[in-house]
Amino acid sequence: MVLRALAILAPCGRTRCASAAVTRFIEIGVVFVALLLLGLQPALALDITIGAPGDPGHGNCFPFGCDTGTRYQQIYNAGLFPSDLSIRSISFFNHNSDPGVIEAGTYTIDLSATSKSVNGLDPIFANNVGANDLLVFSGHLGGPISGGVFTIPLSSPFAYHAADGNLLLDINVVFDPFQTSGTVFLDAHNGSFGTDSSRLCNFGACIGSLAGNSYGLVTGFSDSSVSPIPEPATLLLWGTTLTGLGLARWRQRRRQQQPYQEN
């Protein structure tokens, strides 16, 4: 069908030429849509969510909904990542206190591959940070969120290779003075994360490495820079447009080839 659709129109009689040309242009449009669909398949964005769903009925306010403490680390098992990932956004989920309010402040977020194990973070934060540590976000966050998801687009993508070690999320925050207290409890595992993830922080119930074992937020990592695949209706429109242009071109050539008739 491809060869027939792409073949140059052969000379034909006037009674058969129109129908043959129409058929071939339609086939070209169909082939175009099929090839476009096949070619776009590798462009799917890679999204990985660790820990979904969280513990039913309650979440955790650390580090975005509690106004105490200044540093939070969470480690994710490298085995949960099926392939290398260029991380361009990080998402947290809010199904327990929607809508919620993020504590207003200046947040910095670093990512790195660490040699530490899940449930084995060192109480000294600096000892957990990997050699490829990268500042991926620095800015002000705060205010109400709704819709069940809280996504932070990163200013610098982080190229994570699972073979380099477990993934470490490192958050520092300086809260605004005279702020309104946040009230968000993001989806989390509170002692039920097993060997998938654990946390370390310098405030509240998670001070010290053992206190954060099997605790942590449900977290999504995404390469959101990849353009989405067009909807099927859009592809159909492209194919139809191509067919229409081909028909218009054929009609123009046919009129040019007809002998001029005087009135």
N, C-alpha and C positions, 0 to 999 in steps of 0.2 A: 504494500500500500504506500509506503514511503517513497519508493522509486516512482510509482505511478503518479503520486501527488506532486513530486518535485520535477517531473519530466517537463520538458519544453513542449508547449502545445503543438501538436503536429497539424499540418493542413487537413481540413475536413470540409465536407459539404455544408452548405448553409443550414440544412435541416437538422444536422447532428452537432454542429460546432457549438451552439449555445449551451445545450444540455451537457455536453462533455466538459466544457470549460467550467460551468457551474459546479459540477461534481468534483472536478479537480481542485478548485479553490476551496470548497468545503473541506475536502480531505486535507489540504494544507493547513487550514485552521485547526482541525482536530489533531493533526500531528504536532503542530506548534504547542498546543495546550498540554499534550501528553509529555513532550520533551521538557517543557517548562516545569511541570510537576516533578518529573524525575530529577531534573537539575537542581531544584530547590530543596530536596529532601535533606541534604547534609547541613543546611542552614538553620536547622532547628536549634533554638536556644537550649542550653543545658541548665536545668534547675535541679538542685538537690536540697531536700529538706531533711534535717536531722531531728528525730524524736517525735514526729507527728503521729498520732495526736498526743497532747500532754496529759498529765494527770487530770481525770475528770473532776469538775466542780471547783477547782481552785488553781491559781497560777502563782507567779512570784513577782515581786516588785523590784528585785535587784536586776540591773542597776538603773533602770529608767523611771521607776515609780517611787523610789524611796530617797528622801533628801538627806541621807547620812552616808558617809564614806566617800572615797574619791577614786577608787580603782577596782576593776573587776576583770578577771580572766576566766575564759572558758575554753576547754580543750575538746576536740572532736576526733574520734577514732578515724585514722586514715583509711581503714578498711571499708568505711561507709561511702567512700567516694569511688564510683566505678571507673573514673578516668581523670586525667588532668583537667584542671578547670581554671579559666581566667575569671576571677571573681570581680564583678563590677557592681554588684549590689548585695546588700544583706537585709533579710527580712525577719521580723519577729511577729508573733501572732497573738491576737487579742480576742479570744472567744469567751473569756470568763468575766470581763469587766467592760464590755463594749457599750457605749463609748468610754474611753479612758483619757487621762491627762498625763502627758510626759513631763517629768520634772524639767523646768527650764534651766538651761546652763550651757556652757561651752564643752563640747565633747570632742575627744580625739580617739580615733580607733586605729589600731595597728593589727596587722596580720603577719604571721610567720609560721614556718614549719618547725616544730619543736621535737627534741629528742625525748621529752618527758612522756610518760604514759598516762592514759586516763586513770583517774583516781591516784595519781602519783605526782601531782604538782608540788613543787617546792614552796614552802611558806614565804620564801623571798621571791618577790615577783620577777626581779631581773634575771634570776637563774632559770626561768622558764622560757624566756624569749629566745627565739631561734636566730641563727646568723643572718637569715635573709629577711629580717624584720622590715616591714614597710608601713609607713604612715599612709593610710588609705582614706581617712576622713578627718577633717578638723573644721568645726563650725558649731553654730548655735542650734540647739534643738529644744523643743518645748511646746506645750499647748495641747489642745484636745486632738485625739485621733479616733477614727471610727472606721467601720467596714471590715473589721476583723484582721487587718494586717497593717504593720508599721514597717515601711521599707526605707532604707537609707541608701541612696545612690552614692557610690564611692568616687572620689575625685581622682584616684589613681587605681587602675586595675591591679589585682594581685595574681600573679601566675603561680598557682598551687600545684605542686607535683606530689602525689601521695607517697611516692617512694622516698621523699625527703624527710618524712616524719608526720606526726599528727599535726592537725591544724590548730593554731592557737589564736584566739580572739582576745585582744587586750584593749580595754576601755578605760580611759581617764576622764574625769568630769570635774569641772569647777562650777558649782551651782550659782545662779544669779542671787544677789542679795535681795532680801524682801520678796522672795518668790512666793507664789501660791503653791502649796504642796500638791504633788502629783498623786493620782489615784488610779494608776494602771497596774494590773496584775496580769502580766503576759503569760501565755501558755508555757508550762514548764514541767519538769520532772523533779519532784522533791524527794529524792532518795530512791527513785525508781529508774534511773537512767542506765544502771548496770555499768557495762564497760564501753558504752557508746560515747559518754560525755561526762565531764565533771567541771567544777568551778573553784575559784579562789577569789576572795574579796577581803577588803580591810574594814568591813563594817557588819554589824548585825550578827545573824546566826551563822554566817559563812566564814568567820575569821578562823584562819588555820586550814591546812590542807585537808585533814580528815573530815572537817565539818562540811566540806563541799563535795565529798564523794557521792557520785551518782546524782548530783544536783545540777541543774542548768536549764537554760531556756531552749524551747523548740526554736530552731534557727534554720532559715533558708538562705542558700548561696546560689547566685545566678550570674551567668554571663548574659546580661541583658542588652549588650551592644549589638547582638545579631538581629538583623531585620526580620520581622515576622513573615511567615509565608502568607501570600495573599489568599483571600477567601476564594472558594470555588467560583462564586459569582463574578469576581474580578477577573479570574482566568478566562471564564466563558466570554466576558466582555472583550478581552484582548483577542481571543480567537475569532469572535464575530467581527471585530473591527478589521482584523487582517483579511478575513474573507471578503468583507465589503470593499476594502481598498483594492483587492485583486479583481473583483468584478468591475469596479469602476474603471480600472486600467484596461481591462479586456474590452469593455464597451467603447472606450476612447479609441483604442487601436482599430476596432471593427469599423467605427465610423470613418476613420481616416483611410481605411482600405477600400471602402465602398466607392464606386465611380460617381463623380459629380453629375447630377441630373439637373438640366435647365428646365425652368417652368415654361 
